[in-house]
Structure formats: structure tokens, C-alpha cells
């Protein structure tokens, strides 16, 4: 419930590895979904590590706890921009997340807690929830899908087929 420092994503220029330079940050505005009152943690937790051809140097996905899954356009690393998001629904299996109040009592709420995610070579996004809400599998659509480079997938497949023939 926003009682801890906000976790954000940082874009870092490592052109000179010895001297990394942060060039931009990304975070979800709390007021955009009243996330501090929803329960659970709020902030960037993890990003996809796999960079298949359609997303490479174009889109990164972030697990953002109670703010769900966020797709961020990174083509201009100095100005990262959210292009899509998805907040999974609570399930009947959702665990409560509790905080200690100043008077020593606890307040508990059920909440989405998107914890980790990754993408595969077909472009699907897989996200798991640490509060027992399950797994979601997503496919990027609409305007956000147009940011991806689906031509790169065809080129990568053609290169693979050529290599297999040799």
C-alpha cells in the first residue's frame, strides 16, 4: 500500500561499461489506478529477459505488482513510453496481503501481485502472480502490436531454415 520506497525501471547507457549512465526512468503513476489503496505492493518488480526478434530493442514488458503487466516502448531510450497494460482479475484463490498499521494492528486485502514475466519467440507474454491468482498468457494487440517488428520474426525463421539446410 505504498508504504515502501517506489520501485521504478531505469534505462541505463552502458556504452562505456565501467561508467553506466541512467538516461531515463519508467513507473506507473499511482493515481492512474488508485494503486496505493488496492492492497499489496505497487511498483516495478521485474522485466522480461528473453528478447525475441519482434521485441528486441523495441518493447520491454514489466511486472508491476498490483498494476499488472506493462508494455513499454524503448525505441527512444531517453523517453520510455507505456504503450499497453493488462491488470489480471482477482481470483477466488487470491491470498490476502497484510500491512502493519501505526497502532500495531494489521490491515489485510486481497490483491493482484504480478511478480515475474517473460515472453517467448512467438511473442506471447507469460506472467505469474505471487498472491495465488495464477498465470496469465497474453498476446500484444492493437496499436501496441504495431510497435513490434513482426518482419524480424520472418527473417529469423528464414535464417534458421537456411542454416538447417546446410
C-alpha positions as CSV (number, residue, x, y, z in Angstrom):
1,X,0.0,0.0,0.0
2,X,2.8,2.4,-1.0
3,X,4.5,2.3,2.5
4,X,7.9,1.4,1.0
5,X,10.1,3.3,-1.5
6,X,8.7,3.2,-5.0
7,X,10.4,0.7,-7.4
8,X,11.0,2.0,-10.9
9,X,12.6,0.8,-14.1
10,X,15.8,2.5,-15.2
11,X,17.2,2.7,-18.7
12,X,21.0,2.7,-18.5
13,X,23.5,3.5,-21.2
14,X,26.4,1.1,-20.8
15,X,28.3,2.2,-23.9
16,X,31.3,2.5,-21.5
17,X,30.6,-0.4,-19.2
18,X,32.8,1.0,-16.5
19,X,30.7,4.2,-16.3
20,X,27.0,3.3,-16.7
21,X,24.7,6.3,-17.0
22,X,21.0,6.3,-16.2
23,X,19.2,8.0,-19.1
24,X,15.5,7.6,-18.2
25,X,13.1,6.0,-15.8
26,X,9.7,4.4,-16.0
27,X,7.0,4.0,-13.5
28,X,3.2,3.8,-13.4
29,X,1.5,6.9,-11.9
30,X,-0.2,5.8,-8.7
31,X,-3.3,7.9,-9.3
32,X,-3.9,6.2,-12.7
33,X,-5.4,3.2,-10.9
34,X,-5.5,4.3,-7.3
35,X,-2.9,1.6,-6.7
36,X,-1.9,2.5,-3.2
37,X,-5.4,1.8,-1.9
38,X,-5.8,-1.6,-3.7
39,X,-3.6,-3.6,-1.3
40,X,-0.4,-5.4,-1.9
41,X,2.8,-4.0,-3.3
42,X,2.9,-1.3,-6.1
43,X,6.0,-0.7,-8.3
44,X,8.1,-2.2,-10.9
45,X,9.3,-5.7,-10.0
46,X,10.9,-7.5,-13.0
47,X,11.2,-7.3,-16.8
48,X,11.3,-9.9,-19.5
49,X,14.8,-11.3,-20.1
50,X,14.2,-13.0,-23.4
51,X,14.3,-10.6,-26.3
52,X,12.8,-12.4,-29.3
53,X,13.2,-10.7,-32.7
54,X,9.8,-8.9,-32.7
55,X,10.5,-7.1,-29.4
56,X,14.3,-6.7,-29.5
57,X,15.2,-3.0,-28.9
58,X,11.5,-2.1,-29.3
59,X,9.4,-3.3,-26.3
60,X,10.1,-4.4,-22.8
61,X,7.4,-5.9,-20.5
62,X,7.4,-5.1,-16.8
63,X,5.7,-6.9,-13.9
64,X,4.3,-4.1,-11.8
65,X,2.7,-5.9,-8.8
66,X,-0.9,-4.6,-8.3
67,X,-0.6,-2.6,-11.5
68,X,-0.3,-5.8,-13.5
69,X,1.7,-6.1,-16.8
70,X,3.1,-3.1,-18.6
71,X,4.4,-2.9,-22.2
72,X,6.9,-0.1,-22.7
73,X,8.2,1.3,-25.9
74,X,12.0,1.6,-25.6
75,X,12.9,2.7,-29.2
76,X,13.8,6.1,-27.7
77,X,15.7,5.0,-24.6
78,X,15.7,8.6,-23.3
79,X,11.9,8.7,-23.3
80,X,10.4,5.3,-22.4
81,X,6.7,5.2,-23.0
82,X,4.0,2.8,-21.9
83,X,2.0,1.5,-24.9
84,X,-0.2,-1.1,-23.3
85,X,-1.1,-2.7,-20.0
86,X,-3.1,-5.5,-18.5
87,X,-4.2,-6.0,-14.9
88,X,-5.4,-9.5,-14.3
89,X,-8.6,-10.1,-12.4
90,X,-8.6,-11.3,-8.8
91,X,-9.4,-15.0,-8.5
92,X,-11.2,-16.9,-5.7
93,X,-7.8,-18.3,-4.7
94,X,-6.2,-14.9,-4.0
95,X,-4.2,-14.6,-0.9
96,X,-4.5,-11.6,1.5
97,X,-1.6,-9.2,1.7
98,X,-1.3,-7.5,5.1
99,X,0.4,-4.4,6.4
100,X,1.1,-3.3,9.9
101,X,-0.6,0.0,10.9
102,X,0.9,2.6,13.2
103,X,-1.3,1.3,16.1
104,X,0.2,-2.2,15.7
105,X,-2.9,-3.7,14.1
106,X,-2.9,-5.4,10.7
107,X,-5.0,-4.4,7.6
108,X,-5.4,-7.2,5.0
109,X,-6.6,-7.0,1.4
110,X,-6.7,-9.4,-1.5
111,X,-4.7,-8.0,-4.4
112,X,-3.1,-8.8,-7.7
113,X,0.6,-9.2,-7.3
114,X,2.1,-9.7,-10.8
115,X,5.5,-11.0,-9.8
116,X,7.5,-12.3,-12.8
117,X,7.0,-12.4,-16.5
118,X,8.7,-13.4,-19.7
119,X,8.0,-13.6,-23.5
120,X,8.5,-16.4,-25.9
121,X,9.7,-16.5,-29.5
122,X,6.1,-16.4,-30.7
123,X,5.5,-13.1,-28.9
124,X,3.3,-14.5,-26.1
125,X,3.7,-12.8,-22.6
126,X,3.5,-15.1,-19.6
127,X,3.0,-13.6,-16.2
128,X,2.7,-15.2,-12.7
129,X,1.1,-13.8,-9.6
130,X,2.7,-14.2,-6.1
131,X,-0.7,-13.9,-4.4
132,X,-2.0,-17.1,-5.8
133,X,-4.0,-15.5,-8.6
134,X,-2.4,-17.9,-11.2
135,X,-0.8,-17.4,-14.6
136,X,-1.9,-15.3,-17.5
137,X,-0.8,-15.7,-21.1
138,X,-1.2,-12.6,-23.3
139,X,-0.8,-11.6,-26.9
140,X,0.0,-8.0,-27.7
141,X,-2.7,-6.4,-29.9
142,X,-3.9,-3.1,-31.3
143,X,-1.6,-0.1,-31.7
144,X,1.0,-1.6,-29.3
145,X,1.4,-4.6,-31.6
146,X,2.3,-2.3,-34.4
147,X,5.4,-1.2,-32.4
148,X,6.7,-4.7,-32.5
149,X,8.8,-5.8,-35.6
150,X,7.0,-8.9,-36.8
151,X,9.1,-8.8,-40.0
152,X,12.1,-9.7,-37.9
153,X,10.4,-13.0,-36.9
154,X,10.0,-13.9,-40.6
155,X,13.7,-13.0,-41.2
156,X,14.8,-15.0,-38.2
157,X,12.8,-18.0,-39.3
158,X,14.2,-17.8,-42.8
159,X,17.8,-17.6,-41.4
160,X,17.1,-20.7,-39.2
161,X,15.7,-22.7,-42.2
162,X,18.7,-21.7,-44.3
163,X,21.1,-22.8,-41.5
164,X,19.2,-26.1,-41.1
165,X,19.6,-26.9,-44.8
166,X,23.4,-26.6,-44.6
